[in-house]
Amino acid sequence: MLNLSVLLEDSARTHPDRDAVVLGTTRLTYAQVEAAANRVANLLVDRGIWPGDKVALSCPNVPWFPIVYYGILKAGAVVVPLNILLKSREIAYHLADSEAKAYFCFEGDAGLAMGAEGHAGFTETAGCEHFFLVTADPEAHSPIEGVETMGAALQGSATTFDSMGTTGDDPAVLLYTSGTTGQAKGAELSHANLVLNALACNRLLENRPALDTHLVVLPLFHSFGATVQMNAGFSTASTLVLLPRFDARQTVSLMQREEITFFAGVPTMWWGLLQALTEDVDVARIAKNLRVGVSGGACRDHQAGLFYLLLITAGVAAAAVVGSGQIGVVDVKGQGAPILLASEVLPHHSTGRVVVIVLVACVAFLAVLTAVASVTFAAAVSVARDLFGHKGRSRIGIGEPAVMRLSVVALFAVSLLLATALYRYPIEFLLAFSLSLAATCVFPALVYSFLWTGFNRRGLLWLVYGGLSLCALLTLTSPAVSGTKYALLPEQDFNLIPLHTPGLISVPAAFLLGWLGSARPWEGAARTRRTALREARSQ
C-alpha cells in the first residue's frame, strides 16, 4: 500500500508545529495543512468521489494548492493540475479529456480571471459534476453568482481522515503536456513514480529533515516545482515560502528575510536575480544561507558554449575553489557575475579537474579553427585556380586528399559546436552571431583568395583567429550588440564598443590581419635594410 499523501502525513506526525507553508503574513504548520487536507478529502468522499476518479485543480502558488493537492490524494482520487493561464475552451478540453468528476479553481484577480474562465470551461463539460471556487479568504462570498466556494463547502467537514488505500502502481497525478505541437496529452504518474522522485531529489540534493526553507516561485502545477520542491520539501518537513508570481526584487527580499536555503528556478529567473542585486541587498547573508540552487526547465541563456567558456576561463578555477555548496555561489554583484556563470558552465569539481577540462576545451576550440581555416583556404584557392587560372594553389602546401580528411574532421567538430550553441542560445541570437562570424571570416578569406595570389595560409590563420576572436569579444562585451541578456557586462550603463553590429570593426580588422599575415611588410623593410647594409659593406 502506498499513497503519495504519506509525505505530508509523516511530516505532520513528526514535526506538527513546524511551518509548512508561508505566504506573506500567513504561516501554516504541518498540523494545520494536514487537517485542512483531511477536510478536503472528507468533502470529496461526501460528494461521491471514488478512488481513481479524476479531480482537476487550477491554483497558483498559494497555501490552498498543497492543501487541495494532498486532499485529493487522500481520497484516492487522481490530481489533474491545470495551467492557470488556460482559457475556458482549453479548460473544457482538459476536463473532458481527463474525465474529471470535480474541479477546484482559484478565483484569480483583476489581471487573471481564473475563476470566471474556469467556471465557463466547467459549464461546457457535461461529465464534470462539481465545481468549487477557491477564494483567498475562505469566509468570503462567491464572486460568481450561484457558484459554491470551497470555504462554504468545507464547513462542517471533519479534520481527520484515513487515507484511501492505493498501490504504488495506481495513478496519482494526470499531468498534461503544454500542447505546443498539437493537442495537450495527459501523462499518468503513479504514486510510486512520485514518491521515488521525491526521495531521489532528497538524496541528490542532500535535503535535510526539518532544516531547509524553500522559496517556491516555480508553478506548482508543473512537474518541476511539484516534484523538486513541494513533494520533496514536504517529505523532509521543509518550510515552503510561496510566491504566486515571480518578481526578482521580491524574491531577493524573501531570500534575506526568510533565510532561504533552497531555491529552484528557470534560467530567466536566475538572470533576473542577478539584475536585482542592488547595493542595498545583503549578498553575504543570502550566500551564507543558500545551500542549494537548481536551474532547469530550459538551457541557461548565459552559457555560450566554447566561445563563452574561453572568455571566462580565468574565473572557472576561482569558482571551483571558493564556490559553496551545489552552485558555486561567490560574489554575484557586478564583477563577480562571470565567476558565478563560470561555475555553472562547469560542475563543482576539484581545481585540477577544472583546469584540465578548460585546457581540453581550449585545445578543441583551436583545433576546430585550424581545421576550418585549412579547408576554407584550400577550397577557395582551388576554385580561384579553376576560374581565374592564377597560381595561388602552389602556396598552400595541402593536397586534395588532405582537404577531404580535414573536411570530415571540421564538419564533425563544427556540428558539435552548433549542437552546443543551439542548446544554449535562442536561434535568433545564433543567426545574428553566425552572420557576423561569416562576414568576419569567410568574406575576407574569399576576397583575398580570388583576387590576391600572395594570400597564404599564414594570412588566413591570422584572419581567422584574430577576426573570430575579435567578433566574439565585441558581441559578448557589448550589450548594444548582444542585448543585455547575453552580454558579459549586463549591468553596465555603457557599451564597450557602442555599435549594433561587430562586423563594422571585425571585418576591416580581418582584412588588415590577413594582409599583415601574408605580406609581413616588416620583414620586407628589414630585408631592404639588410640588403642596403650588405651593398654598403661590399663597396
N, C-alpha and C positions, 0 to 999 in steps of 0.2 A: 504494500500500500504506500502510495506516495502522492502528495498534493503540494504544489508549489507554495501554497499559503503557509506551509510549515516554516518558511523562512521568517515570516512575521511572528508566528506563534512562538517559536523558540526564543526569539529575542525579547518578546513581550514577557515571557516567563522568567528569563534570566536577568533582564535589565528593564523592569517595568517603569522605572522612574526616569530613565534616560530619554532625552529629547530625540524623537524620531524624525519629525518634520518641522521646519521653521519657514514661515513666510511673513516677512515684516515683523510685526509685534506678536503674531500668533505662533505659539510653540506648543506642540502636542507631543506627549510622551508615548512610548511604545504601548503602554497600557491603554491609553486613550485611543490610539489608532486601532488597536486590536478590538476594543469594544465597539468602535464605530463600524469596523468591517463586519463584525458579528451582526450588527443591526441591519446592514445591507444584505447579508446572507439570509437573515430571517425574512426580510421583505421579499426577496426573490422567491423563496420557498412558499411564502404565503400567496404570492401571485401566480403560482403554478409553474415555476421554472424548475425543470428537472435536470439531473446530471447529464451533460452532453449537449444541452441547449446552448445556443449562441446568444450572448448579450453584448451589444455594441456600447462603446464608450468614446465620447468626444469631450476632451477636457484638457486645458493647458496645465502647466506645472503649478498646481495648487494642491493643498492637502487632500482635497477630495479625490484626486486621481488615485493615489495608492490605496485610499480607503475603499473606493468602489472596485478597484482592480482586484484586491485581495478578497473583498466580499464576494465578488462573482466566483472566484476560485473556490472559496469555502463552500459555496452552494453546489460545487461540482460542475458548474457551467463553464463555458469557453469564452474567454475575453476576446472581443473584436475591437482593438484600438483603432480609431479613425483619425486621420489627419484633421486638425482643427481648421484648416483652410478650405476644406471641401465645401462645395456649393450644394444646394438642395438636390439637384439632379444626380450629382455624384454620390451623395449620401444615400439616396434612394437605391442606386445601383448596388452599393456595398451592403445595405441592409437586405436587399432581395437576394443577392448572390450568396451571402453568408447564411441566409435563412435565420436571421436574428429574431428572437422572440421578444426581446426587450431592448430599450435604448436609453442610456443615461447621457444627457447632453448639457454641457455648461451653458449658462446664459449669455456669456460674452459681454461685450461692451459696445459703445458707440462706434468704435473703429473696427470691430469684428463681431458682427451679429450672429454668433454661433447658434444661439437658441432659436432664433427665427429660421435660419437655414436648416437646422436640424429638425425642427418641427415640420417644416414644409416637406423635407425628404421623408419623414416618418409617415405623414398623411398620404404620400404616394405609394407606400409599401403596404400592401394588404396583409401580408403574413406577419408583420411586426405588431405585437398586441399591446405592449406597454411602453409609454414614453414618460421619462422622469426628467424634469428640468432642474438641473443642479444650480442653485443660486449661491453666490458668495456668502450671503448671510442666510443660514438655514431657516431663520424666523421670518424672512421677507416673503411678501406675497408674490405670486407669479406675475412676471411682466407680460406674459402672453395669456390673454383671457381664456379661461376654461382649461388651462393646462396644469396638471398636478406637479407640484415641486417635490423634489426628493425630501426636503426637510419635512413637508407635511406628510409624505408617505411613510417616513420613518417614525413618526410619533407612535409611541406605544410598543415599538419593537424591542425585543429583549437584547441585552448586551452580551449574552452568552450564546454560543453556538458550537455544536460538534461538527466539525468539517466533514463533508461527504467523503466517503472512501473512494479514491480513484487509484488507478495503477500508473506506473511510470510511463506506459505507452499511451495512455489516454490523452487526447488533445487538451492543452491548457490555454493556448493563445492561437488565434487565427490572424496572422499578420499579412496585410495586403501590400503588394508592390506599389510603386508610385504610378504605374500605368503610362510611363513616358513612351513606351514602344507599342502601345495598344491598350486594351482593357486591363485594369488592375486585376491581379490574380492573388488569391489567398493562399498562404503557406501555413500549414498546420505545424505547430510546435508543441511537443509533448511536455508533460510535467518533468520527465527525466531530462529531456533536452535542456530545459531552462534551469533546473536545479544544478545540473552538471556544469552548465555555462557559468552560473554564478560562482560555484566552487572553483572552477578553473580561473576565473578572474581574481578570486581571492588569493589563489596560490601564485599566479603570475605577478600580481601587483603587490604581493605581501601585505594584504589588508589585515589590519589589527583589530581584534574584537573590542568593541566599546571604546575605541580610541580615536577613530577617524571622523572627520567632519567633511562631507562632500558639499560642493557648490554645484547645484544641478541647473544648468542652463540649456542642456540638450533636451529636446522634447521627449517626454516620457512615452508618447505614443509610438516612438521609433525604437527599433531594437537596440541601438547604441545606448541611449540613455536608460532604457528599461533594464537592460542586462548588466551593463558595466557599473551603473550607479544605483538604480532602485533595488533590483534583486540582490546584487552583490552587497550593496550597502545594508539592506535590511537583514541579510544573513549574518552580518557581523555586528549588528546593533550600532551601526554608524548613524550619525546625525545628518539628515539631508536638508540643506538650506536651499529652498526653491526660488527660482527666478523665472516668472512666466515668459518674459521677453528679454532676450539678450541685450544688454547695454554695457559697453565696455567700462565706462566710469563707475556705474553702479556695481558691476562685477568686482572691480578693483576695491571699491569701498567695502563690499561684503567680505572680500578676502582678508582685509585688515580687521574688520570688526568681529567677524565670527571665527577668526583664526583657522581658515580653511586649510586642510591637509591634502585634499584630493580634488583635482579639477580635470574635467574632460571636456573637450570641445572639438569643433572642426577647425581647419586652418584659418579661415577668415576670423574666427573668434580670437585665436591666439594672436593674429596680426593686430586686431583691434585692441587687445590688451596692451601690446607694445606702444601703440599710439596714445593710450590713456595714462601712461606712466609720467605724469606731470611732476613738478618739483614738490608738490605737497603730499605725494604718495610715499609712504614708508616702505620702500622696496625691501630693505633689510628684514623688516618684520614679516612681510609676505614670504620671502625666501626662507626664513627660519622655520615657518610653519608648513609651507607647501612641500609635501613629501612626494606626491605622485602627480604627474601631468600626462594626460593621454590625448593624443591627437589622432583622429580617424575620420572615416566617412568620405574623405577626399584627399588628393595629394596636397602637400604643403606647398603653397604657391611660391614661397621664397627659396625653395630648393631648385637650383638651376642646373642640375646635373654637373658634368665635369667642368664646364666653364666657370660656374659659380664656385665649385669646390677649389679650383686653382686660385681664385681671387681671395678666398678666406682661409687658405691653408695655415696662415700664421696663427689664426685663432683656434684651430682644432686642438692642438696639443694642450693649450691653456684650458680649453673647455674640458678636456679629458682629465686634467689634473685637479682643477678646482671645482668642477661641476658637482652638484649634490644630487643624491637620490636617483630617480629614474630619468630625469630630463636634462640633467646637467645645467641647472639654473645658475647663472652668475649675474653680475650687474647687468640688467637688461635695459638700462637707460642710455640713450644716445650711443656712445662709443662701445658699450657692452653688447649691443644688439647683434653684431656679427658673430661674437663668441657664442651667444645663445643659439643662433641659427646654425653655426658650425657644429655644435653639439647635437643638433637634430639631424644634420646630414649624416654624421657617423654616430653609431651607438656609443654608449658609455663603456669604453674599454680601457685597458691599460695604455699608458703613454706609448710604450714601444709598439703595440699593435696599431695604434692610431697613426704613428709615424710611417709604419710600413704600408698601411692602406693608402695614405696620402701619396707616398712615393710611387706606388704602383699606379695610382690614378694619374699622376703627372706623366709617368713614362708612357702609359697608354695614350694619353692625350697627344703627346709629342709624336708618337708613332703614327697615330691617325693623320696628323697634319702632314707628316713626311710622306706617307703613302699617297694621300690625296694630292699633294704638291707634285710628286713624281708622275702620277698618272695624268693629271691635268696638263702638265707641261709636255709630256711625251705625246699625248693625243693632239694637243694644239699645234705643236711643231709638225707632226705628221700631216695634219690637214693642211697647214700652211705650205708644206713641201709639195703636196699633191696639187693644190690650187695655184700657187704662185711660183713654184719651182725654185725657191731660194734654198740655201744650204744650211738652214738653221738646225736641221736634224743632226748634223755631224757634231754639234756641240753638246748634245745632251748625254751621250755616253750610256744609253739604255736601249735595249733591243725590244722587238715586238713581243717575244715570249715573256720577257720580264714585265712588260706592260700588262699582259694578261694576268700574270700571277699577282702583281700588285693591285690590279683592279679587283680581284676577288677579295683580297685582304682588306682593301679600302672599303668596299661595299659592305662587308661584314661589320667592320668597325663603325662605319657611319650608321648602319642600321641599329647597332646597339646604342649609339648616341641619340639617334632620333627616338628610339623607344623610351629611353630615359627621359628625354626632354618632353615628349608627348605625355608621359605620365605625370610630369611635374608642372607643366605650364599649359595655359589655355592656348588653343590653336591660333587665336588672333595675334597674341604676342609672338608666338613662334613664327608666324608668317612674316610679320614685320621684321623680326630679328633675322630670319633667313634671307630676306631680300637685302638687308643691309650687309650681311656677310657675303652674299653673292656679288653685290655691287663692289664690295671692297676687294675681294679676292679674284673672282673669275673674270670680271670685266677688264681690269688692268692686265692680267695674265694673257688673255686672248688678244688684246690690242697689241701688246709687245710681241707676242709670238707670231702674229700675222705680219706685222709691219717693221719689225726690227730684228735683223739677223744676229745682232750682237747680244740679244737677250739669252741668258743661260740659266742653268739650274740654281746657281748661287743667287742670282737676282730673284728667281721665283721663290726660293725659300725665304729670302728677306721680305719679299712682298707678302707671302702667306703668313709667316709668323708675326711679322710686325703689323700687317693690316688687320688680321683677325683679332689679335690681342688688343689693338687699339679700339677696334669696333666694339668688342665685348666690354672693354673698360668704359667706353663712352656710354654704352647702353645701360650698364648696371650701376653707374655712378651718377647718372643724371635723371632725376625724376621727370624732367621735361621729355626725355626720350622714352623711358620705360614706364612712366607712371609711378606714382608713389608706392604702389603695391608691390613693385618688383625692383625698386631701386635699392642700392646698398646704403644710401643715405636718405632714408624715407622721411626723417624728421627734420631735415634741414630746410630752411626757408630760401635757399639759393640753389642754383644748378651749377655743378662743377663746370659743365660745358652747356651754356644756355641755348641749345639747339634742339629742334624736334626731330632731327634725323642725324645719326652719327656719320652717315655717308658724306656729308659736306666736308668733314675733316678726314675721315679714314680713307676715302677714295683717292684724293690728291696725295695723301701720305703714302698710300700703297704704290702709286706711280713713282713717287720720289724714291721709295725704298727699292723698288725694282730696278730703277736706273743706277742707284748707288751700288747695289749688289752686283750688277752685271758689269758696269763700266769701271767701277772703282777708280774714280778720277784722281784720288790722292796718290794712287800707285803710278798713274801717268805722270803726274807732276814730279814725283820722286825719281822716276826713271829719267825724265828730262834733265833734272839736276845732276843725276849721276853721269849721264852721257856728256853733259857740258863739262863736268869736272874731269872726266877722262880725257876729253879733247884738249882741255887746257893743260893737263899734265903732259900729254904727248907732244905738245908744241914747246 
